[in-house]
Amino acid sequence: MKRFAWLSYDLSVGGDYDGLYAWLDDHAAKEAGDSVAVFWFDYEKNFYKELKESLSQSVALKSHDRIYVVATRDGKAKGRFLFGKRRAPPWAGRGSASGESEEDAG
């Protein structure tokens, strides 16, 4: 199966950008803004698990590195962190508060 995805990456200082860029190039990814790429990913059963495994094999990730992916399925987009976790955004406290979830659906 194939799925279209947006990948946002935030690697630490000295992060393995060479490994990530090689992986993105191997998957014919297109640039989509600062630290964002879009691509099609082939998988067999579990999109998120297989994508995470594929990236883990190619990119030497550190504890503070973050990779977030948004993928479409049945006309809907869902997102989650493959590596790292959500942080307080720079806009926190400047507007009305909202709840957080581990997976974002739209």
C-alpha positions in Angstrom: 0.0 0.0 0.0 1.0 3.6 -0.5 0.3 6.7 1.6 1.0 10.4 1.1 2.6 12.1 4.1 4.0 15.4 5.4 7.1 15.1 7.6 8.2 17.8 9.9 11.6 17.5 11.5 13.4 19.3 14.3 16.8 17.7 14.9 19.1 18.8 17.7 22.3 20.7 17.1 24.6 18.3 15.3 21.6 16.1 14.4 22.0 13.5 11.6 20.7 15.8 8.8 22.8 13.8 6.3 21.0 10.6 7.2 17.6 12.2 7.1 18.3 14.0 3.8 19.5 10.8 2.3 16.3 9.0 3.4 14.2 11.8 2.1 16.0 11.7 -1.3 15.7 8.0 -1.5 11.9 8.4 -1.1 11.7 11.2 -3.7 10.5 13.7 -1.1 9.7 17.2 -2.1 10.5 20.3 0.0 7.4 21.9 1.6 8.8 24.7 3.7 11.3 25.0 6.5 11.9 21.5 7.9 8.9 20.0 6.1 8.9 17.4 3.3 6.2 15.6 1.5 6.4 12.1 0.0 4.7 8.8 -0.8 5.6 5.9 1.5 5.1 2.2 0.6 4.1 0.0 3.6 2.6 -3.4 4.1 0.4 -3.3 7.3 1.1 -0.5 9.7 2.0 2.8 8.1 3.3 4.6 11.3 5.3 1.6 12.6 6.9 0.9 9.3 7.8 4.5 8.6 9.3 4.8 12.1 11.4 1.7 11.5 12.5 2.9 8.1 13.7 6.2 9.5 15.4 4.5 12.5 17.5 2.4 10.2 18.7 5.5 8.2 18.9 8.3 10.7 20.9 8.4 14.0 18.4 10.1 16.3 19.2 11.8 19.6 16.9 12.1 22.6 15.9 15.7 21.8 15.2 15.1 18.1 11.6 15.3 16.9 9.9 14.0 13.8 6.2 14.5 13.3 4.2 13.1 10.4 0.8 13.8 9.0 -0.7 11.3 6.7 -3.9 10.9 4.7 -6.3 7.9 4.8 -9.8 7.7 3.5 -9.8 11.5 2.8 -8.8 12.4 6.4 -5.5 13.6 7.7 -4.0 12.4 11.0 -0.8 13.4 12.6 1.5 12.1 15.4 5.1 12.2 16.7 7.2 9.3 15.5 10.1 10.5 17.6 10.1 13.0 20.4 7.0 14.7 21.9 5.0 17.9 21.9 6.5 20.9 23.7 5.0 24.1 24.9 4.7 26.3 21.8 6.1 29.8 21.8 2.5 31.2 21.5 1.4 29.4 24.7 -0.4 31.8 27.0 -1.1 34.4 24.3 -4.6 33.2 23.5 -7.3 30.9 24.7 -6.1 27.5 25.9 -7.2 24.2 24.3 -6.7 20.5 25.1 -3.9 18.4 23.7 -3.9 14.9 22.4 -1.2 12.4 21.2 -2.8 12.1 17.8 -4.1 15.0 15.8 -7.0 14.4 13.4 -8.6 16.7 10.9 
